[in-house]
Amino acid sequence: MEYSLGEKGIDMGVEMAILMGISGAMKIAQAKKQGKAIAETGRIQAEQKKVQTLAKAGRQKASFLASGVTLEGTPLAALDSTYTTGQQDINQITSNANRRSRNVMNQAMSDIVGQAAMMAAMGGFGGGSPAMTMGTPPTASAMEIANQGGTFNLRNLWEVQ
């Protein structure tokens, strides 16, 4: 089977690459926007938990003092426990928000790589079978790359390193 770099194959490959780039940039921009919103929501929730913790500790302290109990021993341990639990909750809220934010970006990147891999496998970038395009054949399949310890590279599409 003979392959050629016909004008249509090159044009179609370039067009698809440009469309993929635009689509990828839009996905990344949307993921950044969504990630920032998730992080901001987490920051607000953490701040609310801080206020709630301080209010609860304040009520406990006022209750102890109103009862004539000194802030030693068990009452002090109860306040310390309230602060510790509140701080743990704040840390968990922050950690969860950061993780969700990273997951949004990772999913966008995964989607872009998946789209590029699918297009490369179908010959949408000027390679593949002559039935699909008039471009050059791919240099290696995904399985060959995996077997050779290669990596997927958006710049060079399938590249065995």
C-alpha positions, 0 to 999 in steps of 0.5 A, spaced: 500 500 500 502 506 498 501 513 501 502 520 499 502 527 502 496 529 497 494 536 498 487 534 501 491 530 506 495 535 509 490 540 509 485 536 513 491 534 518 492 541 519 485 543 520 484 538 525 490 539 529 488 547 529 481 545 531 483 540 536 488 546 539 482 551 539 478 545 542 483 544 547 484 551 549 477 552 550 477 546 555 483 548 559 480 555 560 473 552 562 477 548 567 481 553 570 474 557 571 471 551 574 477 550 578 477 557 581 470 557 582 471 550 586 477 553 590 473 559 592 467 555 594 472 551 599 475 558 601 468 560 603 466 554 606 472 554 610 471 561 613 464 559 615 467 553 619 472 557 622 466 562 624 462 556 627 468 553 631 470 560 634 462 561 636 462 554 639 468 555 643 465 562 645 459 559 647 462 553 651 467 558 654 461 563 656 457 557 659 463 554 663 464 561 666 457 562 667 457 556 671 463 558 676 467 553 673 474 555 672 478 554 665 482 548 667 482 541 666 476 538 663 473 545 661 480 547 658 480 540 654 473 541 652 475 547 649 481 545 646 478 539 643 473 544 639 478 548 636 482 542 634 476 539 631 474 545 628 481 546 625 481 539 622 474 540 619 477 546 616 483 542 613 479 537 610 474 542 607 480 546 604 483 539 602 477 537 598 476 543 594 483 543 592 482 536 590 476 537 586 479 543 583 485 539 581 481 533 578 477 538 574 483 540 570 486 533 570 479 531 567 480 536 561 487 534 560 485 527 559 479 529 555 484 533 550 489 527 550 484 522 549 481 526 543 488 527 540 489 519 541 483 518 537 484 523 532 491 520 531 488 513 531 483 514 526 488 518 521 485 525 522 492 528 523 494 526 516 496 519 518 492 513 518 489 508 512 488 511 505 481 510 506 480 515 511 486 520 509 491 521 504 496 522 509 502 518 511 501 512 516 502 513 523 509 511 525 507 506 531 500 504 534 498 505 541 500 498 543 507 498 540 508 505 544 506 501 550 510 495 549 516 499 547 516 504 553 514 510 549 510 516 551 504 520 548 506 527 546 501 532 543 506 536 539 509 529 535 503 525 536 505 518 537 513 518 538 517 512 541 522 515 546 
